[in-house]
Amino acid sequence: MKAIIELVVKSFRHLATRVMMARRMTMAANPTNPPNPPNPINHSINSAASFVKVTDVTNDGGNKHIAALYFYYMTDCLVDLADGLSMKVFSNISRFKDANGAPQIQPFADLRYEYGNNAKFPNKEQRNEIYVQVFGAPAENLSDGYNEFSKLRNDLIEHSRKLLDSDQNTLTTALKGKMRAAHRAFKQFLVDLHGDALKWSTKNSFYNIANQTAYKILRTPQIVRNVTPLTVSGSDWPFVEIQDGQKMVEEIAAYLNYSNEVSFTKQYFGSLHSSALSGAVAIATILDFQENLAGTFDEMAEKCYEWGEALESLSGYLGDRAGQRLASVPRLSSLNSQ
């Protein structure tokens, strides 16, 4: 019953925010209210190509690699599962003998024999070396307590929610000022981290082990069907949410006896996945947002709001499990106290 009530309250709040956004659009279209200058930012990730475009992950001259790194951080479990599957393939060659041609085994071999010994295939410890410096926590537990990334993110999400929940006519100078300050602080934090080492690591190490290796392994149906009948096709997963993909991950995790502090269910992975996608979009928007080119904060605030909703869902899922920790994901009900 409690879960149903929470769901209803959350749905009502989300609907109220959407109504407020629609009202603002109507006001902007009214000739007596000149429209604000268009905001040039409209990021979304719904394919492999859009992920690359939004995050600059393969662009040496880009400035949003940290958005891609956040996605890799939140879905690092996929690299763990691919690594485990690659070990199974070579330890049981009679079971995993068909990959639709020997060349399809290449990513499995790369991960099995180069893992931790090649800059393009960083192991867990090497990946965590970067994650901890940026997000304050290793990927295996996502439990960071209190750190700068979490604090600045939470502040911006909270002020975004307040802004979107307010009527455009009643927005106070103080609220706009707090939103502006929260954005500037978080953006500066991200920019300060975004040096050549982070760019190189994201483009050459994380992109290779994730996009070019782990995701290909998990999208190899002939191998995956030895574990579960559920598979994903095409090159866009995991940059698009697919129900079969969530269940596939759950069953591979069960086969490998994989645990990441919690029972690794499709619901848990689905929450991680949603948080990863919305977070990557929000971070890219935060970095691209320029006050002098945007009439309002609405576009950025909406992306941050969606990120917060995904993170709140993940926190709520974990909150029912005593002893589990995920402090890096904000419990928005407690943001006011921070």
C-alpha positions in Angstrom: 0.0 0.0 0.0 2.8 2.4 0.9 4.5 1.7 -2.5 1.2 2.5 -4.3 0.7 5.7 -2.4 4.3 6.8 -3.2 3.8 6.0 -6.8 0.6 8.1 -7.0 2.3 11.0 -5.3 5.2 10.8 -7.6 2.9 10.6 -10.7 0.9 13.6 -9.5 4.0 15.7 -8.9 5.4 14.8 -12.3 2.1 15.6 -14.0 1.9 19.0 -12.1 5.4 19.9 -13.4 4.4 19.0 -17.0 1.3 21.2 -16.7 3.4 24.0 -15.5 5.8 23.6 -18.4 2.9 23.6 -20.9 1.5 26.8 -19.3 4.9 28.4 -19.8 4.9 27.4 -23.5 1.4 28.9 -23.9 2.5 32.2 -22.3 5.6 32.4 -24.6 3.3 32.0 -27.6 1.0 34.9 -26.5 1.8 38.1 -28.5 1.5 40.2 -25.4 4.3 38.1 -23.9 7.3 38.2 -26.3 9.0 34.8 -26.4 12.3 34.3 -24.8 15.4 33.7 -27.0 15.5 30.0 -28.1 17.7 27.7 -26.0 19.9 25.9 -28.5 20.3 22.8 -26.3 18.0 19.8 -26.8 20.1 16.8 -26.0 18.7 13.3 -26.0 20.3 9.8 -26.1 18.3 7.1 -27.9 21.0 5.4 -30.0 24.7 4.6 -30.1 25.2 7.5 -32.5 23.3 10.0 -30.3 25.4 8.9 -27.3 28.6 9.7 -29.2 27.2 13.0 -30.4 25.9 14.2 -27.1 28.9 13.2 -25.0 31.8 14.0 -27.3 33.2 10.7 -26.3 35.2 10.1 -29.5 36.0 13.8 -30.1 39.5 14.9 -29.0 38.3 18.5 -29.1 35.1 18.0 -27.2 34.3 19.1 -23.7 31.6 16.7 -22.5 33.5 13.4 -22.1 32.6 13.4 -18.4 29.0 12.9 -19.4 30.0 9.6 -21.1 32.1 8.7 -18.1 29.0 9.0 -15.9 27.1 6.6 -18.1 30.0 4.1 -17.9 30.2 4.5 -14.2 26.5 3.8 -13.6 26.5 0.8 -15.9 30.0 -0.5 -15.1 28.3 -3.8 -14.2 28.0 -4.5 -17.9 31.8 -4.6 -18.3 31.9 -7.0 -15.3 29.3 -9.3 -16.9 31.0 -9.3 -20.2 34.3 -10.1 -18.5 32.7 -13.0 -16.7 31.1 -14.2 -19.9 34.4 -14.1 -21.8 36.0 -16.3 -19.1 33.2 -18.8 -19.4 33.6 -18.9 -23.2 37.2 -20.0 -22.9 36.8 -22.2 -19.9 34.0 -24.2 -21.5 34.6 -24.2 -25.3 32.3 -27.1 -25.9 29.3 -25.2 -24.5 30.1 -21.9 -26.2 31.3 -23.2 -29.5 29.1 -21.3 -31.8 29.5 -17.5 -32.2 28.4 -17.3 -35.8 31.9 -17.5 -37.0 35.3 -17.5 -35.3 35.9 -13.7 -36.0 33.0 -13.0 -33.6 35.1 -14.3 -30.8 37.6 -11.5 -31.1 36.0 -9.2 -28.4 35.8 -12.2 -26.0 39.5 -12.9 -26.6 40.4 -9.3 -26.2 38.7 -9.1 -22.8 39.9 -12.5 -21.6 43.6 -12.0 -22.4 44.1 -8.2 -22.4 42.0 -7.2 -19.4 44.2 -5.1 -17.1 47.2 -5.5 -19.3 46.4 -3.0 -22.0 45.4 0.6 -21.8 42.3 -0.1 -24.0 41.1 -2.8 -21.5 41.3 -1.3 -18.0 40.4 -3.7 -15.2 38.1 -2.9 -12.3 40.8 -1.3 -10.2 42.0 0.8 -13.0 38.5 2.0 -13.9 37.8 2.8 -10.2 41.0 4.9 -10.1 39.2 7.4 -12.4 35.7 6.9 -11.1 36.6 7.7 -7.5 38.4 11.0 -8.4 35.3 12.2 -10.3 32.3 10.7 -8.6 33.7 9.9 -5.2 33.0 6.2 -5.2 34.1 3.0 -6.8 31.7 1.4 -9.2 31.2 -1.8 -7.3 29.2 -0.2 -4.5 28.3 3.3 -5.7 28.5 4.3 -2.0 30.2 7.6 -1.7 28.8 9.1 1.5 29.3 12.8 1.0 31.5 14.3 -1.7 31.6 17.4 -3.9 30.0 15.7 -7.0 27.0 14.5 -5.0 26.6 17.8 -3.1 26.7 20.0 -6.2 24.5 17.7 -8.2 21.9 17.5 -5.5 21.8 21.3 -5.1 21.2 21.7 -8.8 18.5 19.0 -9.0 16.7 20.5 -6.0 16.7 24.1 -7.4 15.6 22.7 -10.8 12.6 21.1 -9.1 11.7 24.2 -7.3 12.0 26.3 -10.4 9.8 23.9 -12.5 7.3 23.7 -9.7 6.9 27.5 -9.6 4.6 29.6 -11.8 6.6 31.7 -14.3 4.9 34.9 -13.0 5.8 34.2 -9.4 9.5 33.3 -9.8 11.5 35.3 -7.4 14.8 36.9 -8.0 16.2 34.8 -5.1 15.1 31.5 -6.7 16.6 32.5 -10.1 19.8 33.5 -8.3 20.0 30.2 -6.5 19.5 28.3 -9.7 22.2 30.3 -11.4 24.6 29.8 -8.6 23.9 26.1 -8.4 24.5 25.7 -12.2 27.7 27.7 -12.1 29.1 25.8 -9.2 28.4 22.4 -10.7 29.6 23.3 -14.2 32.8 24.8 -12.8 33.4 21.6 -10.9 32.9 19.5 -14.0 35.1 21.8 -16.1 37.9 21.7 -13.6 38.0 17.9 -13.8 37.8 17.8 -17.6 41.5 17.7 -18.4 43.5 15.8 -21.0 43.9 12.7 -18.7 40.1 12.4 -18.3 39.5 13.0 -22.0 42.1 10.4 -23.0 40.9 7.8 -20.6 37.2 8.2 -21.6 37.9 8.1 -25.3 40.6 5.4 -25.4 40.0 3.2 -22.4 36.4 3.4 -21.3 34.9 3.8 -24.8 36.9 0.8 -26.0 36.2 -1.6 -23.2 32.5 -0.6 -23.1 31.3 0.3 -26.6 33.8 -1.7 -28.6 34.1 -4.8 -26.4 31.7 -5.4 -23.5 28.6 -4.3 -25.3 29.4 -6.3 -28.4 29.9 -9.4 -26.2 26.5 -8.9 -24.6 24.9 -8.4 -28.0 26.3 -11.7 -29.4 23.1 -13.8 -29.5 24.7 -17.1 -30.3 26.8 -16.9 -27.1 24.2 -15.3 -24.9 21.5 -17.9 -25.8 23.6 -20.5 -23.9 22.7 -18.5 -20.8 19.3 -17.0 -21.5 16.8 -17.1 -24.5 16.6 -13.3 -24.2 18.9 -11.3 -26.4 19.2 -7.8 -27.8 20.0 -7.0 -31.4 21.5 -4.0 -33.3 24.1 -1.6 -32.1 22.0 0.8 -30.1 21.6 -1.1 -26.8 22.5 -0.1 -24.0 21.9 3.4 -25.2 18.2 2.7 -25.5 16.1 1.0 -22.8 14.8 -2.4 -23.8 12.8 -4.7 -21.5 14.4 -7.8 -22.9 17.8 -6.2 -22.3 17.0 -5.7 -18.6 15.9 -9.3 -18.2 18.9 -10.6 -20.2 21.3 -8.7 -17.8 19.5 -10.2 -14.8 19.8 -13.7 -16.1 23.5 -13.3 -17.1 24.2 -11.9 -13.6 22.5 -14.9 -12.1 24.4 -17.4 -14.2 27.7 -15.7 -13.2 26.7 -15.4 -9.5 27.3 -11.7 -9.9 26.3 -9.4 -7.1 26.8 -5.6 -6.7 25.8 -5.1 -3.1 22.2 -5.8 -3.9 20.2 -8.6 -5.5 20.9 -8.0 -9.2 17.4 -8.0 -10.6 16.1 -6.5 -13.9 14.4 -3.7 -11.8 17.7 -2.8 -10.2 19.5 -2.7 -13.5 16.6 -0.8 -15.1 17.0 1.9 -12.4 20.7 2.1 -12.9 20.2 2.2 -16.7 17.7 5.1 -16.5 19.9 7.0 -14.1 22.9 6.6 -16.4 21.0 7.8 -19.5 19.3 10.7 -17.9 22.5 11.7 -16.0 24.6 11.7 -19.2 22.1 13.9 -20.9 21.8 16.3 -17.9 25.6 16.6 -17.5 26.0 17.4 -21.2 23.2 20.0 -21.0 24.8 21.5 -17.9 28.1 21.9 -19.6 26.6 23.3 -22.8 24.2 25.7 -21.1 25.1 29.4 -21.4 23.0 32.0 -19.7 23.5 34.6 -22.4 22.1 32.3 -25.0 19.1 31.0 -23.1 16.1 33.0 -22.1 15.3 30.8 -19.2 16.7 27.9 -17.2 13.8 25.6 -18.2 15.6 23.4 -20.7 18.4 22.6 -18.3 16.1 22.4 -15.3 13.9 19.8 -17.0 16.9 17.6 -17.8 18.1 17.9 -14.2 14.5 17.1 -13.0 14.4 14.0 -15.1 17.8 12.9 -13.7 16.6 13.5 -10.2 13.4 11.4 -10.8 15.5 8.5 -12.1 17.9 8.7 -9.2 15.0 8.9 -6.7 13.5 5.8 -8.2 16.8 4.0 -7.8 17.2 5.2 -4.2 13.6 4.1 -3.4 14.3 0.6 -4.8 17.3 0.2 -2.6 15.7 1.8 0.4 13.5 -1.2 1.0 16.6 -3.4 1.5 18.1 -3.0 5.0 21.8 -2.6 5.1 22.2 -1.5 1.4 23.9 1.8 0.7 23.8 4.0 -2.4 24.6 7.4 -1.1 25.9 8.6 -4.4 22.3 8.5 -5.6 20.3 11.3 -4.0 17.2 10.7 -1.9 15.5 13.8 -3.0 13.4 13.9 0.1 16.5 14.6 2.1 18.0 17.2 -0.3 16.6 20.1 1.7 18.7 19.1 4.7 21.9 19.3 2.7 
